[in-house]
Amino acid sequence: MSMLSPVRGLRCRQIGESDIAAVAALLARGFPNRKRRFWLRAFAGLTRREPPPGLPKYGYLMERDGVPVGAVLVICTTMRAGDPTTTRCNLSSWYVEPEFRAHASLLVSRALRHKDVTYLNVSPAPHTEPIIEAQGFARYCDGIFAALPLLNGLFGMAGVQVFNAYKEPAVPFDAAERDILLQHVAHGCISLWCATRERAYPFVFRPRLVRAVMPCAQLIYCADIADLVRFAGPIGRYLALRGRPLVIVDANGPIAGLVGIYRRGSVAKYFKGPRRPRLGDLAYTEHALLGV
């Protein structure tokens, strides 16, 4: 189903597989720091995923006489681990050609039409934040905490094991969380278990570079931030041995129990919908799947 515009020949509709090449070229123009091949890889990753019923596989485009002039990617998923099941969609990589920006609201309203879905915007440009808030989004994360977890618990945590997601824990674990770990490995993330004698705890990190020079790992998923604090030492040393001593965590203030620095106003995150996201859960967002 498409949404018509008062402008002759302008309409909005879902992106289909046959649109990928044209939309990738459009996004490469809109985001000149990322080449067309980046967007083609991003679409290839989305092609391998199946969205929840009734939600888009790739997102939406705005076209004029059959030519894409705007697009927004929408990464949809249903989360079944831990909290009650919830469906959410990450709006990503929104771009409209300058001469059509007066009609960009058509594209946004098309993307936000599902009232029972929680929408995320996890990488807004600072100058777009007033627009996002006018669209009904609320901020849920004010900044990031840059931690050096390998400095925690240098002489403790006996009996705790950290190992990659492909090894099945010998202690109880949540099968839905194992699916999260393995699916994120396929997108280039570092997925691991931290196991005690009682149970195994899941963690997903995305390899990154701070200011394009310093290797770090961005926390993508854990069941609770308290788990990261509890197992910071073993996890930090596991990541450090793989060249990622610094860990970036979404936060609304300093995280007690972790050594590091809090930066307010850095990469704020927004949501709209029935369920406020929790910190420590960026699973199936653009950070995890597209590496943006």
Backbone as CSV, one residue per row, in Angstrom:
resi,resn,N_x,N_y,N_z,CA_x,CA_y,CA_z,C_x,C_y,C_z
1,MET,0.854,-1.198,0.000,0.000,0.000,0.000,0.882,1.237,0.000
2,SER,0.557,2.224,-0.844,1.352,3.445,-0.906,0.561,4.612,-0.360
3,MET,1.280,5.683,0.006,0.656,6.889,0.512,0.872,7.992,-0.514
4,LEU,-0.232,8.566,-1.028,-0.144,9.580,-2.061,0.105,10.950,-1.460
5,SER,0.714,11.828,-2.257,1.012,13.193,-1.845,0.223,14.161,-2.704
6,PRO,-0.080,15.363,-2.179,-0.704,16.380,-3.026,0.169,16.762,-4.221
7,VAL,1.484,16.524,-4.124,2.375,16.828,-5.239,2.218,15.738,-6.296
8,ARG,1.973,16.133,-7.504,1.732,15.191,-8.589,2.926,14.247,-8.759
9,GLY,2.641,12.938,-8.775,3.676,11.946,-9.013,4.500,11.586,-7.802
10,LEU,4.221,12.165,-6.617,4.999,11.889,-5.409,4.221,10.924,-4.517
11,ARG,4.854,9.836,-4.107,4.194,8.895,-3.223,5.219,8.213,-2.323
12,CYS,4.708,7.590,-1.234,5.542,6.843,-0.301,5.075,5.393,-0.285
13,ARG,6.021,4.467,-0.206,5.699,3.044,-0.156,6.869,2.285,0.458
14,GLN,6.651,0.992,0.722,7.726,0.161,1.260,8.830,-0.029,0.223
15,ILE,10.045,-0.135,0.715,11.168,-0.491,-0.145,11.082,-1.981,-0.459
16,GLY,11.183,-2.320,-1.734,11.206,-3.710,-2.155,12.598,-4.112,-2.611
17,GLU,12.791,-5.391,-2.822,14.120,-5.871,-3.216,14.582,-5.234,-4.529
18,SER,13.653,-4.969,-5.427,14.021,-4.370,-6.708,14.440,-2.904,-6.577
19,ASP,14.184,-2.293,-5.411,14.546,-0.887,-5.189,15.933,-0.723,-4.581
20,ILE,16.567,-1.812,-4.178,17.779,-1.729,-3.370,18.875,-0.910,-4.043
21,ALA,19.166,-1.179,-5.309,20.257,-0.473,-5.992,20.014,1.033,-6.013
22,ALA,18.787,1.448,-6.345,18.481,2.878,-6.433,18.504,3.543,-5.061
23,VAL,17.988,2.859,-4.038,17.981,3.444,-2.694,19.403,3.514,-2.136
24,ALA,20.234,2.510,-2.424,21.631,2.555,-1.987,22.346,3.758,-2.597
25,ALA,22.097,4.045,-3.858,22.697,5.210,-4.504,22.194,6.501,-3.873
26,LEU,20.895,6.547,-3.552,20.320,7.725,-2.894,20.959,7.966,-1.534
27,LEU,21.092,6.908,-0.718,21.677,7.057,0.613,23.157,7.423,0.534
28,ALA,23.845,6.949,-0.488,25.251,7.317,-0.661,25.381,8.815,-0.943
29,ARG,24.407,9.388,-1.638,24.412,10.841,-1.854,24.085,11.573,-0.555
30,GLY,23.158,11.014,0.205,22.738,11.680,1.441,23.736,11.562,2.571
31,PHE,24.523,10.482,2.567,25.534,10.253,3.606,26.882,10.045,2.916
32,PRO,27.523,11.135,2.485,28.739,11.008,1.662,29.915,10.341,2.360
33,ASN,29.852,10.197,3.692,30.935,9.497,4.398,30.806,7.981,4.278
34,ARG,29.704,7.499,3.676,29.514,6.060,3.467,29.231,5.808,1.991
35,LYS,30.039,4.971,1.391,29.939,4.713,-0.039,28.759,3.787,-0.358
36,ARG,28.445,3.707,-1.642,27.335,2.867,-2.098,27.526,1.411,-1.673
37,ARG,28.757,0.930,-1.697,28.982,-0.469,-1.322,28.628,-0.729,0.143
38,PHE,28.781,0.304,1.010,28.363,0.143,2.407,26.868,-0.124,2.470
39,TRP,26.079,0.645,1.713,24.634,0.489,1.762,24.196,-0.823,1.126
40,LEU,24.904,-1.269,0.099,24.572,-2.562,-0.486,24.824,-3.692,0.509
41,ARG,25.909,-3.574,1.297,26.167,-4.573,2.342,25.078,-4.510,3.416
42,ALA,24.655,-3.291,3.750,23.602,-3.133,4.755,22.310,-3.800,4.283
43,PHE,21.944,-3.578,3.037,20.734,-4.210,2.502,20.883,-5.728,2.450
44,ALA,22.093,-6.207,2.158,22.308,-7.657,2.134,22.039,-8.254,3.512
45,GLY,22.474,-7.546,4.565,22.202,-8.018,5.919,20.720,-8.009,6.243
46,LEU,20.010,-6.967,5.805,18.570,-6.897,6.053,17.817,-7.955,5.253
47,THR,18.325,-8.296,4.070,17.678,-9.305,3.242,17.648,-10.659,3.953
48,ARG,18.679,-10.942,4.756,18.748,-12.231,5.453,17.799,-12.307,6.645
49,ARG,17.196,-11.179,7.041,16.314,-11.169,8.203,14.848,-11.180,7.783
50,GLU,14.002,-11.768,8.628,12.564,-11.712,8.415,11.948,-10.835,9.498
51,PRO,11.260,-9.752,9.118,10.642,-8.883,10.123,9.385,-9.513,10.705
52,PRO,8.888,-8.982,11.804,7.603,-9.456,12.327,6.495,-9.246,11.293
53,PRO,5.439,-10.042,11.340,4.346,-9.918,10.361,3.773,-8.505,10.308
54,GLY,3.573,-8.015,9.090,2.971,-6.706,8.889,3.931,-5.539,8.935
55,LEU,5.218,-5.808,9.188,6.205,-4.734,9.273,7.188,-4.845,8.110
56,PRO,7.813,-3.725,7.727,8.647,-3.718,6.521,9.963,-4.463,6.706
57,LYS,10.466,-5.019,5.612,11.738,-5.727,5.632,12.906,-4.750,5.578
58,TYR,12.735,-3.665,4.810,13.827,-2.709,4.614,13.498,-1.297,5.113
59,GLY,12.257,-0.873,4.946,11.890,0.488,5.296,10.977,1.071,4.234
60,TYR,11.053,2.398,4.062,10.138,3.088,3.154,10.923,4.047,2.262
61,LEU,10.367,4.279,1.081,10.945,5.265,0.185,9.871,6.248,-0.244
62,MET,10.322,7.429,-0.631,9.467,8.426,-1.270,9.976,8.568,-2.697
63,GLU,9.066,8.470,-3.662,9.480,8.534,-5.057,8.670,9.565,-5.823
64,ARG,9.316,10.116,-6.842,8.654,11.059,-7.757,8.731,10.454,-9.154
65,ASP,7.562,10.122,-9.673,7.488,9.513,-11.000,8.393,8.283,-11.096
66,GLY,8.395,7.474,-10.039,9.143,6.225,-10.041,10.597,6.328,-9.663
67,VAL,11.095,7.532,-9.357,12.499,7.725,-8.986,12.586,8.028,-7.488
68,PRO,13.349,7.248,-6.702,13.454,7.522,-5.254,14.071,8.894,-4.972
69,VAL,13.384,9.669,-4.135,13.891,10.980,-3.726,14.027,11.069,-2.210
70,GLY,13.670,10.014,-1.503,13.798,9.973,-0.053,13.677,8.546,0.434
71,ALA,14.269,8.266,1.589,14.203,6.912,2.140,14.487,6.942,3.626
72,VAL,13.922,5.973,4.314,14.264,5.725,5.712,14.299,4.214,5.897
73,LEU,15.397,3.714,6.434,15.484,2.296,6.738,14.806,2.034,8.074
74,VAL,14.141,0.899,8.196,13.427,0.539,9.420,13.779,-0.909,9.747
75,ILE,14.466,-1.107,10.875,14.892,-2.448,11.287,13.932,-2.926,12.369
76,CYS,13.100,-3.902,12.030,12.027,-4.343,12.922,12.339,-5.712,13.511
77,THR,11.991,-5.887,14.758,12.219,-7.177,15.417,11.262,-7.338,16.584
78,THR,11.038,-8.596,16.968,10.292,-8.911,18.182,11.258,-9.521,19.181
79,MET,11.388,-8.884,20.329,12.293,-9.349,21.371,11.551,-10.309,22.297
80,ARG,12.131,-11.495,22.501,11.483,-12.517,23.329,12.288,-12.866,24.574
81,ALA,13.460,-12.301,24.732,14.308,-12.663,25.865,14.050,-11.740,27.058
82,GLY,14.127,-12.311,28.240,14.062,-11.508,29.461,12.692,-10.907,29.685
83,ASP,12.508,-9.640,29.305,11.264,-8.923,29.526,10.144,-9.533,28.690
84,PRO,8.875,-9.160,28.979,7.773,-9.639,28.129,8.031,-9.285,26.661
85,THR,7.498,-10.094,25.772,7.712,-9.901,24.342,7.306,-8.497,23.913
86,THR,8.159,-7.861,23.127,7.875,-6.520,22.632,8.371,-6.394,21.205
87,THR,7.644,-5.644,20.388,8.044,-5.391,19.003,8.547,-3.962,18.898
88,ARG,9.693,-3.818,18.259,10.260,-2.480,18.117,10.902,-2.319,16.741
89,CYS,10.982,-1.065,16.313,11.539,-0.724,15.005,12.526,0.416,15.176
90,ASN,13.725,0.217,14.664,14.766,1.229,14.690,14.739,2.004,13.370
91,LEU,14.370,3.296,13.443,14.422,4.161,12.270,15.868,4.584,12.046
92,SER,16.367,4.330,10.850,17.786,4.548,10.587,17.978,5.191,9.221
93,SER,19.015,6.029,9.118,19.482,6.504,7.808,18.379,7.204,7.015
94,TRP,17.764,8.199,7.638,16.675,8.953,7.013,17.271,10.054,6.145
95,TYR,16.887,10.065,4.859,17.378,11.106,3.952,16.320,11.423,2.898
96,VAL,16.149,12.733,2.619,15.259,13.211,1.562,16.024,14.250,0.753
97,GLU,15.932,14.157,-0.571,16.593,15.134,-1.440,16.102,16.543,-1.104
98,PRO,17.010,17.544,-1.137,16.664,18.900,-0.670,15.371,19.471,-1.241
99,GLU,15.108,19.287,-2.522,13.924,19.909,-3.123,12.614,19.270,-2.682
100,PHE,12.687,18.136,-1.972,11.476,17.455,-1.529,11.325,17.426,-0.007
101,ARG,12.189,18.148,0.704,12.168,18.066,2.167,10.913,18.662,2.785
102,ALA,10.227,19.533,2.069,8.970,20.074,2.585,7.913,18.989,2.721
103,HIS,8.133,17.859,2.048,7.175,16.756,2.086,7.715,15.555,2.859
104,ALA,8.815,15.749,3.591,9.439,14.638,4.315,8.515,14.052,5.372
105,SER,7.572,14.848,5.876,6.657,14.343,6.906,5.821,13.174,6.380
106,LEU,5.585,13.115,5.073,4.853,11.984,4.503,5.604,10.683,4.733
107,LEU,6.922,10.747,4.556,7.760,9.564,4.741,7.768,9.138,6.202
108,VAL,7.902,10.109,7.099,7.946,9.809,8.536,6.618,9.240,9.018
109,SER,5.515,9.860,8.604,4.211,9.374,9.065,3.931,7.968,8.554
110,ARG,4.434,7.649,7.370,4.285,6.287,6.845,5.057,5.296,7.711
111,ALA,6.253,5.696,8.146,7.098,4.792,8.932,6.584,4.611,10.355
112,LEU,5.853,5.590,10.892,5.448,5.572,12.301,3.988,5.189,12.503
113,ARG,3.384,4.526,11.557,1.933,4.340,11.619,1.469,3.202,12.515
114,HIS,2.378,2.344,12.998,1.975,1.203,13.829,1.974,1.625,15.312
115,LYS,0.826,1.738,15.897,0.693,2.274,17.256,1.145,1.305,18.332
116,ASP,1.179,0.009,18.034,1.564,-0.979,19.043,3.054,-1.302,19.001
117,VAL,3.823,-0.547,18.225,5.258,-0.766,18.061,6.030,0.327,18.787
118,THR,7.150,-0.039,19.410,8.052,0.948,19.993,9.113,1.294,18.948
119,TYR,9.212,2.580,18.610,10.172,3.054,17.622,11.399,3.632,18.315
120,LEU,12.555,3.375,17.745,13.817,3.872,18.286,14.514,4.764,17.264
121,ASN,15.167,5.798,17.757,16.118,6.583,16.971,17.370,6.684,17.827
122,VAL,18.386,5.891,17.475,19.543,5.746,18.358,20.781,6.483,17.868
123,SER,20.656,7.239,16.774,21.825,7.996,16.308,21.406,9.303,15.644
124,PRO,20.588,10.111,16.335,20.144,11.350,15.698,21.268,12.378,15.605
125,ALA,21.332,13.073,14.488,22.245,14.215,14.401,21.730,15.291,15.357
126,PRO,22.624,15.978,16.088,22.165,16.960,17.079,21.175,17.986,16.529
127,HIS,21.363,18.424,15.284,20.474,19.468,14.754,19.081,18.938,14.439
128,THR,18.905,17.593,14.427,17.586,17.016,14.151,16.788,16.718,15.413
129,GLU,17.402,16.885,16.588,16.719,16.495,17.822,15.417,17.267,18.055
130,PRO,15.342,18.591,17.780,14.047,19.277,17.933,12.969,18.705,17.009
131,ILE,13.359,18.295,15.804,12.403,17.696,14.864,11.911,16.364,15.398
132,ILE,12.834,15.565,15.924,12.483,14.261,16.472,11.511,14.411,17.640
133,GLU,11.787,15.362,18.509,10.916,15.579,19.660,9.541,16.071,19.219
134,ALA,9.494,16.877,18.150,8.205,17.339,17.619,7.392,16.185,17.036
135,GLN,8.062,15.127,16.628,7.390,13.941,16.104,6.875,13.031,17.214
136,GLY,7.093,13.424,18.469,6.578,12.654,19.592,7.571,11.714,20.235
137,PHE,8.853,11.790,19.854,9.878,10.955,20.469,10.321,11.560,21.803
138,ALA,10.673,10.700,22.751,11.192,11.121,24.049,12.597,10.568,24.224
139,ARG,13.455,11.350,24.851,14.831,10.906,25.069,14.862,9.891,26.217
140,TYR,15.568,8.780,26.009,15.721,7.806,27.086,17.176,7.588,27.484
141,CYS,18.105,8.129,26.713,19.524,8.005,27.044,20.210,9.323,26.747
142,ASP,20.943,9.852,27.742,21.567,11.170,27.621,23.027,11.134,27.192
143,GLY,23.694,9.988,27.281,25.117,9.996,26.961,25.725,8.608,26.985
144,ILE,27.039,8.572,27.116,27.749,7.288,27.154,28.751,7.287,28.307
145,PHE,29.061,6.086,28.761,30.092,5.883,29.771,31.207,5.074,29.118
146,ALA,32.405,5.632,29.084,33.574,4.949,28.529,34.316,4.285,29.677
147,ALA,34.328,2.947,29.676,34.852,2.191,30.808,36.091,1.389,30.424
148,LEU,36.922,1.142,31.436,38.050,0.220,31.316,37.774,-0.958,32.253
149,PRO,36.933,-1.886,31.834,36.481,-2.936,32.761,37.574,-3.909,33.177
150,LEU,38.658,-4.005,32.422,39.723,-4.939,32.794,40.359,-4.561,34.129
151,LEU,40.152,-3.310,34.593,40.717,-2.874,35.868,39.873,-3.316,37.055
152,ASN,38.673,-3.846,36.790,37.798,-4.281,37.874,38.163,-5.691,38.335
153,GLY,38.157,-5.915,39.630,38.274,-7.251,40.195,39.495,-8.016,39.743
154,LEU,40.660,-7.404,39.863,41.886,-8.047,39.386,42.212,-9.328,40.145
155,PHE,41.715,-9.446,41.371,42.074,-10.605,42.190,40.846,-11.356,42.693
156,GLY,39.772,-11.298,41.909,38.561,-11.993,42.334,37.928,-12.754,41.196
157,MET,36.672,-13.089,41.349,35.853,-13.750,40.344,36.333,-15.170,40.031
158,ALA,36.832,-15.884,41.025,37.211,-17.280,40.815,35.981,-18.088,40.418
159,GLY,36.145,-18.973,39.472,35.043,-19.814,39.036,34.204,-19.219,37.925
160,VAL,34.464,-17.960,37.534,33.730,-17.330,36.436,34.457,-17.611,35.125
161,GLN,33.717,-18.079,34.134,34.296,-18.363,32.830,33.671,-17.468,31.770
162,VAL,34.503,-16.964,30.846,34.026,-16.162,29.724,34.416,-16.894,28.444
163,PHE,33.433,-17.160,27.573,33.722,-17.887,26.341,32.739,-17.454,25.255
164,ASN,33.094,-17.737,24.002,32.290,-17.234,22.890,30.956,-17.967,22.775
165,ALA,30.055,-17.360,22.012,28.668,-17.802,21.976,28.478,-19.160,21.335
166,TYR,29.447,-19.617,20.539,29.284,-20.906,19.868,29.382,-22.087,20.833
167,LYS,29.992,-21.866,21.977,30.087,-22.922,22.985,28.832,-22.889,23.849
168,GLU,28.152,-24.021,23.950,26.938,-24.063,24.757,27.308,-24.181,26.226
169,PRO,26.767,-23.305,27.074,27.091,-23.365,28.498,26.655,-24.685,29.124
170,ALA,27.426,-25.144,30.111,27.089,-26.367,30.837,26.166,-26.082,32.017
171,VAL,25.822,-24.808,32.204,24.918,-24.382,33.275,23.666,-23.800,32.623
172,PRO,22.578,-23.579,33.386,21.351,-23.059,32.799,21.550,-21.725,32.069
173,PHE,20.809,-21.543,30.968,20.840,-20.295,30.206,19.499,-20.145,29.493
174,ASP,19.229,-18.925,29.033,17.989,-18.620,28.317,18.209,-18.909,26.829
175,ALA,17.420,-19.833,26.264,17.596,-20.207,24.865,17.365,-19.027,23.929
176,ALA,16.431,-18.127,24.283,16.183,-16.947,23.445,17.407,-16.029,23.435
177,GLU,18.099,-15.959,24.556,19.312,-15.144,24.601,20.430,-15.763,23.765
178,ARG,20.480,-17.079,23.713,21.483,-17.736,22.848,21.219,-17.377,21.390
179,ASP,19.951,-17.305,20.992,19.627,-16.889,19.627,20.122,-15.479,19.351
180,ILE,19.941,-14.584,20.330,20.423,-13.203,20.173,21.935,-13.196,19.950
181,LEU,22.666,-13.954,20.765,24.128,-13.981,20.640,24.551,-14.477,19.254
182,LEU,23.987,-15.594,18.819,24.422,-16.184,17.555,24.021,-15.325,16.364
183,GLN,22.846,-14.728,16.414,22.422,-13.879,15.302,23.288,-12.629,15.186
184,HIS,23.784,-12.119,16.303,24.630,-10.932,16.241,26.058,-11.249,15.809
185,VAL,26.521,-12.458,16.091,27.822,-12.869,15.559,27.817,-12.778,14.041
186,ALA,26.701,-13.161,13.426,26.599,-13.149,11.969,26.702,-11.739,11.398
187,HIS,26.486,-10.727,12.229,26.579,-9.339,11.782,27.875,-8.666,12.235
188,GLY,28.838,-9.464,12.685,30.139,-8.910,13.018,30.333,-8.503,14.463
189,CYS,29.410,-8.876,15.335,29.526,-8.526,16.750,30.335,-9.589,17.502
190,ILE,30.801,-9.203,18.697,31.461,-10.124,19.619,30.404,-10.586,20.615
191,SER,30.007,-11.845,20.529,28.994,-12.392,21.432,29.653,-13.394,22.367
192,LEU,29.332,-13.298,23.650,29.983,-14.181,24.615,29.067,-14.498,25.788
193,TRP,29.427,-15.581,26.467,28.783,-15.963,27.717,29.742,-15.679,28.874
194,CYS,29.166,-15.273,29.980,29.902,-15.194,31.236,29.187,-16.149,32.190
195,ALA,29.849,-17.249,32.523,29.184,-18.328,33.248,29.712,-18.468,34.669
196,THR,28.786,-18.587,35.614,29.095,-18.942,36.988,28.674,-20.397,37.201
197,ARG,28.751,-20.852,38.434,28.309,-22.216,38.720,26.789,-22.352,38.630
198,GLU,26.076,-21.205,38.708,24.615,-21.235,38.732,23.979,-21.081,37.349
199,ARG,24.543,-20.162,36.507,23.924,-19.902,35.208,24.878,-19.125,34.313
200,ALA,24.470,-18.959,33.050,25.276,-18.212,32.082,24.572,-16.899,31.731
201,TYR,25.360,-15.822,31.633,24.848,-14.488,31.352,25.313,-14.053,29.963
202,PRO,24.397,-13.494,29.126,24.745,-13.150,27.748,25.278,-11.713,27.615
203,PHE,26.220,-11.546,26.683,26.746,-10.209,26.371,27.051,-10.133,24.873
204,VAL,26.720,-8.994,24.277,27.058,-8.721,22.877,27.742,-7.365,22.807
205,PHE,28.859,-7.303,22.079,29.598,-6.060,21.884,29.852,-5.858,20.393
206,ARG,29.898,-4.592,19.984,30.220,-4.256,18.604,31.617,-3.639,18.548
207,PRO,32.554,-4.229,17.795,33.884,-3.599,17.659,33.767,-2.237,16.978
208,ARG,34.464,-1.256,17.555,34.423,0.102,17.007,35.780,0.773,17.175
209,LEU,35.882,1.964,16.577,37.033,2.838,16.779,36.549,4.165,17.326
210,VAL,37.131,4.633,18.437,36.826,5.938,18.988,37.665,6.971,18.243
211,ARG,36.984,7.969,17.688,37.655,9.013,16.892,38.516,8.408,15.789
212,ALA,38.061,7.264,15.292,38.680,6.587,14.146,40.074,6.041,14.422
213,VAL,40.526,6.061,15.693,41.883,5.584,15.975,41.955,4.596,17.137
214,MET,41.093,4.730,18.154,41.217,3.908,19.356,40.219,2.747,19.333
215,PRO,40.712,1.499,19.330,39.788,0.359,19.326,38.964,0.301,20.618
216,CYS,37.691,0.004,20.459,36.824,-0.155,21.632,35.742,-1.169,21.293
217,ALA,34.923,-1.500,22.286,33.785,-2.386,22.104,32.549,-1.684,22.657
218,GLN,31.531,-1.544,21.830,30.275,-0.927,22.257,29.337,-2.000,22.786
219,LEU,28.816,-1.803,23.999,27.858,-2.767,24.538,26.569,-2.710,23.728
220,ILE,26.198,-3.830,23.150,24.966,-3.938,22.374,23.858,-4.599,23.178
221,TYR,24.206,-5.636,23.935,23.165,-6.338,24.674,23.721,-7.005,25.916
222,CYS,22.991,-6.861,27.006,23.152,-7.688,28.198,21.792,-7.718,28.879
223,ALA,21.570,-8.687,29.736,20.272,-8.800,30.385,20.033,-7.675,31.383
224,ASP,21.119,-7.136,31.942,21.027,-6.070,32.941,22.407,-5.418,33.046
225,ILE,22.445,-4.090,33.140,23.721,-3.386,33.295,24.445,-3.862,34.553
226,ALA,23.681,-4.267,35.567,24.300,-4.785,36.794,25.153,-6.019,36.506
227,ASP,24.778,-6.797,35.479,25.585,-7.962,35.108,26.940,-7.535,34.561
228,LEU,26.942,-6.460,33.770,28.220,-5.952,33.247,29.115,-5.480,34.387
229,VAL,28.536,-4.791,35.352,29.322,-4.332,36.503,29.860,-5.534,37.277
230,ARG,29.018,-6.511,37.505,29.406,-7.687,38.299,30.568,-8.443,37.646
231,PHE,30.505,-8.591,36.320,31.505,-9.400,35.617,32.483,-8.540,34.808
232,ALA,32.615,-7.276,35.184,33.432,-6.349,34.405,34.863,-6.833,34.228
233,GLY,35.468,-7.320,35.293,36.866,-7.740,35.213,37.105,-8.858,34.214
234,PRO,36.438,-10.013,34.375,36.640,-11.106,33.413,36.280,-10.718,31.980
235,ILE,35.181,-9.978,31.811,34.785,-9.563,30.460,35.803,-8.581,29.883
236,GLY,36.236,-7.635,30.721,37.215,-6.654,30.254,38.509,-7.292,29.815
237,ARG,38.965,-8.298,30.544,40.213,-8.956,30.167,40.027,-9.809,28.912
238,TYR,38.859,-10.406,28.745,38.550,-11.158,27.517,38.616,-10.222,26.310
239,LEU,37.982,-9.055,26.427,37.970,-8.103,25.313,39.350,-7.492,25.083
240,ALA,40.078,-7.206,26.160,41.411,-6.610,26.020,42.356,-7.539,25.269
241,LEU,42.252,-8.838,25.534,43.089,-9.811,24.821,42.768,-9.846,23.331
242,ARG,41.619,-9.300,22.965,41.217,-9.232,21.560,41.315,-7.811,21.020
243,GLY,42.116,-7.000,21.710,42.416,-5.655,21.231,41.362,-4.619,21.508
244,ARG,40.444,-4.872,22.459,39.361,-3.927,22.755,39.308,-3.641,24.259
245,PRO,40.281,-2.910,24.806,40.286,-2.662,26.252,39.222,-1.668,26.714
246,LEU,38.783,-0.790,25.815,37.796,0.234,26.161,36.406,-0.243,25.787
247,VAL,35.435,-0.028,26.703,34.054,-0.429,26.461,33.150,0.792,26.573
248,ILE,32.291,0.989,25.578,31.360,2.113,25.535,29.966,1.611,25.907
249,VAL,29.337,2.277,26.894,28.045,1.833,27.414,27.077,3.013,27.436
250,ASP,25.858,2.824,26.935,24.828,3.856,27.067,24.553,4.106,28.549
251,ALA,24.411,5.390,28.916,24.224,5.705,30.335,23.580,7.070,30.491
252,ASN,22.951,7.259,31.632,22.398,8.565,32.006,23.184,9.196,33.144
253,GLY,24.365,8.679,33.399,25.238,9.187,34.448,26.368,8.206,34.660
254,PRO,27.311,8.532,35.550,28.388,7.571,35.861,27.816,6.240,36.338
255,ILE,28.464,5.150,35.967,28.009,3.812,36.360,28.831,3.357,37.556
256,ALA,28.171,3.269,38.707,28.856,2.866,39.933,29.443,1.473,39.765
257,GLY,30.700,1.324,40.166,31.362,0.038,40.096,32.226,-0.152,38.867
258,LEU,32.161,0.789,37.908,33.007,0.725,36.726,33.999,1.876,36.727
259,VAL,35.224,1.607,36.291,36.253,2.643,36.147,36.090,3.268,34.775
260,GLY,35.871,4.592,34.733,35.705,5.230,33.443,35.217,6.658,33.547
261,ILE,34.759,7.193,32.419,34.338,8.590,32.323,32.972,8.653,31.660
262,TYR,32.076,9.482,32.223,30.752,9.697,31.638,30.761,10.969,30.800
263,ARG,30.165,10.883,29.598,30.054,12.038,28.716,28.579,12.288,28.412
264,ARG,28.027,13.313,29.040,26.626,13.658,28.809,26.479,14.353,27.452
265,GLY,25.355,14.093,26.782,25.081,14.738,25.511,25.747,14.079,24.326
266,SER,26.432,12.967,24.565,27.090,12.254,23.480,26.181,11.126,22.995
267,VAL,25.732,11.229,21.763,24.894,10.204,21.135,23.630,9.943,21.971
268,ALA,22.776,10.951,22.092,21.499,10.768,22.769,20.633,9.789,21.982
269,LYS,19.708,9.129,22.682,18.845,8.139,22.052,17.388,8.401,22.428
270,TYR,16.489,8.150,21.458,15.078,8.489,21.608,14.197,7.276,21.329
271,PHE,12.964,7.346,21.862,11.975,6.313,21.559,10.593,6.936,21.460
272,LYS,9.699,6.201,20.806,8.289,6.583,20.724,7.480,5.299,20.711
273,GLY,6.495,5.203,21.593,5.678,4.002,21.612,5.389,3.517,23.004
274,PRO,4.841,2.318,23.110,4.312,1.845,24.393,5.344,1.384,25.402
275,ARG,6.586,1.121,24.987,7.546,0.520,25.926,8.875,1.270,25.895
276,ARG,9.229,1.873,27.005,10.505,2.579,27.103,11.655,1.578,27.044
277,PRO,12.627,1.777,26.157,13.765,0.855,26.091,14.605,0.937,27.358
278,ARG,15.290,-0.144,27.662,16.199,-0.112,28.799,17.630,0.066,28.295
279,LEU,18.459,0.634,29.131,19.868,0.763,28.803,20.503,-0.630,28.785
280,GLY,21.437,-0.821,27.884,22.072,-2.116,27.757,21.393,-3.026,26.760
281,ASP,20.480,-2.483,25.959,19.810,-3.299,24.948,19.687,-2.521,23.641
282,LEU,20.667,-2.714,22.766,20.629,-2.184,21.401,20.568,-3.330,20.390
283,ALA,20.058,-4.460,20.832,19.979,-5.628,19.950,19.135,-5.312,18.725
284,TYR,19.596,-5.769,17.569,18.889,-5.626,16.304,18.663,-4.163,15.907
285,THR,19.519,-3.275,16.359,19.470,-1.878,15.903,20.556,-1.658,14.859
286,GLU,20.584,-0.453,14.311,21.590,-0.115,13.294,23.014,-0.247,13.840
287,HIS,23.211,-0.004,15.128,24.558,-0.151,15.705,25.029,-1.595,15.595
288,ALA,24.119,-2.519,15.846,24.487,-3.936,15.829,24.536,-4.506,14.424
289,LEU,23.525,-4.221,13.614,23.378,-4.886,12.331,24.080,-4.176,11.178
290,LEU,24.139,-2.835,11.241,24.743,-2.084,10.151,26.114,-1.524,10.498
291,GLY,26.424,-1.492,11.796,27.717,-0.951,12.216,27.808,0.552,12.115
292,VAL,26.662,1.257,12.235,26.669,2.720,12.155,26.515,3.306,13.552
